[in-house]
Amino acid sequence: MHLSTIRRGMAIVALCATAAMGLTACRSGDGKPAADPSSTRSAGGDGTATPDPSSSKAAAPAPPQSALAQLPASEIVRRATRAMTAVHSLTADAKGSADGKPLAFDVAINTRNECTGHISEGRATAKLISTGTHVYLAGDDAFLRQMGGAPMVRLLHGKWMKAAATSSGGKDLAGICDLKNLLSGFQEKPHKPRKGAPTTVDGKQAIPVTDSDPKDGSTSTAYIAADGTPYVLKVVTVGGTGPGTVVFSGFDAPVHVGTLPADRIVDIDTLGS
């Protein structure tokens, strides 16, 4: 696995952030949207999903609608955008694919570019830490073998690779931990957002807002918290160039980086010098 693959892991999260406002990104692991079916039905002129007359099942009693749920889709998106671009930290857990291989990524990150998390491609997994000035990566043997075969495993087994965040060896990894870059996708404008029926995400009431990107044919659904601050809780995208799923949580929670033992660190900026 090369650092370009690490960058694709970051791209899943960044693309999903854009998708939350209806532009691109993410698919669930089985290739099917995890949205409530009503979130993907055709929309009426007011941007609200219309009911499916062909359904023979009686609808379950709907929970009382929050004040946010009664707003037009465009206003819900505007408020979610404002909430997401104001956070100081969050956790992003993304799953998708790259070059036909499953790719997963989770990271807790703050505005000081401190982060901790994991990235995996298939069965290869690595731990990631950023202090803001330096990035550290510790891969399992499968990860190291993809990077450089058996010699890389012998050199770095049980070690942490270290690089300056601004160096050629570290800037891609540092980009993963750039919260400002991640959240920039939420500033994009949606195309024609459509509001679906209220649902739940991890036990929280949420309002699904679906949008399609005419450029790549993808369809994205953002699940926005119905109560309290209207954070985007989850995004599911099917089709297009960046399919996958991302779940956001831990809004404004502390990010604990910790300290690594010096004898387990290999400075890759100095290797070969």
N, C-alpha and C positions, 0 to 999 in steps of 0.2 A: 504494500500500500504506500503510494507516494503522497507527498504533502498536498498535491492537487486533489487527491481523494478527500483529505481532511477539509479542503476548501469546499468541496461539494457537500460535505456534511453541514458546514456553515450555511451553504446556499439553501439547503432544505428549510432551515429555520427562517432565513431571511425571506425566501420566497413565500413561505407560509404567512409571514407577517404581512406581506403584500396581499396575499390571498384573502386575508381577513377583511380587507377593504374591497375584495372582489376583483382581483387582478390576475393572480396566477396560483400556482403551487399545489400541493400535497394530496396524496391518496391513502386510504386505509390499507392495511396489509392484505386484505382479501380483494382489493380493487373496487370495493363497493362503498359508496358514501355512507357514513354513520349517521347521517342526518335523519331527523324525523321525516317521513315521506312527504308530509305537507310542505316541507321547506323547499322541495324541488318541483312542486306543481306550478302550473302557469300562473302568472301574477295578474291581478286586476290592474286597472288604471291607477290606483292609489299606491301601487307597490306592495300590496298585501296578497299572499298566496290565496288562490281561490280553492274551495273544497272540491274533492274528487267525487262527482256524482255517481261514478260506477262502483264505488265502495259499498259492499253489502253489509259491512259490520257496523254496529252501532258505536258511535263515538263515545269514548269515556268522558265522564264529567270533567270539564276543564277547570283547572285551579283558578282562583281569582287573579285577574290580570294586574300586574304592577303598572305604575304610572308610565314607566318606560315602554312597556309592551303596547301601550295605546298610541304611541307616537308613530309617525310615518317611518319607513325603512331608512330614508336618507337622514333623518334627524337622529335615529338610533346609531347609525354609522358615525355621524359627526361626534356624538358624545363618546362613543367607544374610542374613536381616534384621539380625542382630547385626553381621555383617561390613560390610554396606553403610552402616549408620548410623554406623559408626566411621571411615569414610574421611575424609581431610583434603583430598583432591582427586581428580578423575576427569575423563575425557572422555566425553561423551555424543554419539552420532551417531544422529539420529532421522530417519525418513522416514514420511510419512503424507499426509493430505489435509485441506483446509479449504475448505468451500463448493465442493466438487467440483474444487478445484485442487490439484496436487501441492505439498506443503510439506515442506521439508527443513531440518534444523537440526543444527549440530555446534558444540560448545563444550567448551573445557577450563576447568575452574572449581575454585576452592578455597574453604576455609571463611572466608577474608577477603573473599569476594565479588569477588575478582579473576578475570577471565575473558577469553578471547579465542576468537573463532569466527566462524561465518557463519550466515546464515539466508536461505532463498530460497523464493519462491513462483512456480512456473512458471519462466520465464526471468529473473525479477527477483531480484537477489542483493545482499546487503549484508554488510559486515564489521562485527563487533561487538567492542568492547573495554570492559572495566570495570576501574577502579582501586580499586573499593570505595567511593570517595566520588563519583566522576563516571563517566558512561558516554559512549561515543563510538560513532557509527554512520556508516559511509561506504557509501552505496549506489551501484550502477551507474546508468546513465541510465534503464534500464527500471524500476528500483526507485523512483528519484526521480520519474519521470513518473507512476507510480501514486500517489505521495504528493501531488503537487500540479501535475501537468502540466508544460508547457514552462517556466513561470516558476521552478519548483522545480529543474529541471535547470540553468537558467542560474545560479541562485544557489548551488547546492551541488555542481555537477560537480567531481569531484576533491577535494572537501572532506570533512572529518570534522565531523559534528554533535556538539556537546558539551552535556551537561545534568547538573545535580547529581542524584545518585542519589535524593534525596528530593523533587525538584521534580515538578510536574505533567507536564513533558515528559520526565522521566527515570525515573520510578519503575517504569513498565512494563518498560523495558529493564533496569533494575537487578534487577527480579524474575527475569529470565532467569538472572542470574548469582548467584542466592541458593541456594547449595548446600544449606543447611539446609532450605529450602522444597522443593527438589527431592527430597531424601532422606526427607522426612516421609512420602511415600507408602509407603515400605517398612515403616512401623510399623503399617500396616493389616493386619488379620487376613484370611487367605484363607477361602474358603467350604469347598470340599471338594477339596483338592489331590490330584492323582493323579500318581504317579511313573512316568516312562517309561523305556525302555531307554537306557543310556549312549550318548552320541554325541560328536561333536566340534564345536567352534566355533573357527574360525580356528586349527585345529591343536591346540587344548586339549581335553582330556577334559571333558565336561560332562554333567550330569544334568538332563534336562528334567522340569519339574514343571508340569502343566497344571491350570487351574482355570476355571470358568465363572461369570459374573456373572448371576444370575437377574433382576437389575433391568433390564439393557439387552441381554441375550442374547449378550454377547461371550464369546469363549473366548481365554484367554491362556496362553502357554507361556513360562516362564522357564527359561533354560539356566544352570545353576549350576555353577561350577568344581568338578570332582570332586577335584582335588588341590590341596594348599596351602589358602590362605584361600578360603572358599566365596563368592566374589563372584558376583553376577549378571553374566553375560557378554553375554547378549542376551535380549530379550523380543519375542515376536511375538504380536499380537492380531488376531483377525478378528471382524468384526461389531461391534455396539455403537455407541457415540457417539464413540469415539476410536480408530479403527483405525490401525494403523501398525506400524513396527518400530523398536526402539532397540538400539544396541550400546554397551555400557559397556567402557571400557578406561582405561589410564593411571592406575590406582589409586595414590594418594599420590605421583604424579609432580609435579615442579615445574611451575608455571604461569608462563610468561614473558609479561609484558604489554608491556614496552618503552615507549619515549617517542615521541610524535608531534610533528612539526614544527609550531611555533606558527602559522606563516603558512597552514597548511591547516586550521585549526580555526575553526568558526563556533559561537559560544555561542548555542544556541536559547533559553536562558532569558532572554536580553537582547534578542532580536529583537522589534521593535515597541514596546519600552519607551522 
